[in-house]
Amino acid sequence: MPLVTVVIVLAVIGLLLWLVNRFIPMQGQIKAILNGVVVIAVVLWLLKIVGLFDNLSQYNIGNNTPLIPVVITLCIVGLLLWLVNSYIPMQGQIKGILNGVVVIVVVLWLLKVFGLFDSIYKFRVGH
């Protein structure tokens, strides 16, 4: 893709995002989410254009698991946890318990992805 086309597309995206932020009335939190989604999409698009996204998809971790789905899953879990913590009213203690449970589940999942979960069973305590 020619550089001029990339610059024009980026300018159009920036102009559209500015118009939405400036003239469409919505809550600031929703605008922040919209801006974040657009920035992430543009960065992924630029990585694909440059060819880095294809190179990243070739990397495998742990038990031959592709890197990209793991990163995307972690981003989605983080985004969902942030949305729950920011926008769902609940007591701080309940949010703390929810965050703790999610972190424990994600750590266990990452241990399994990297192949370390199976080696935990090999450890013996005592005789």
HELIX and SHEET records of a PDB file:
HELIX    1   1 LEU A    3  PHE A   23  1                                  21    
HELIX    2   2 GLY A   28  VAL A   50  1                                  23    
HELIX    3   3 LEU A   52  LEU A   56  1                                   5    
HELIX    4   4 LEU A   67  TYR A   87  1                                  21    
HELIX    5   5 GLY A   92  VAL A  113  1                                  22    
HELIX    6   6 PHE A  117  ILE A  120  1                                   4    
SHEET    1   A 2 ASN A  60  ILE A  61  0                                        
SHEET    2   A 2 THR A  65  PRO A  66 -1                                        
END                                                                             
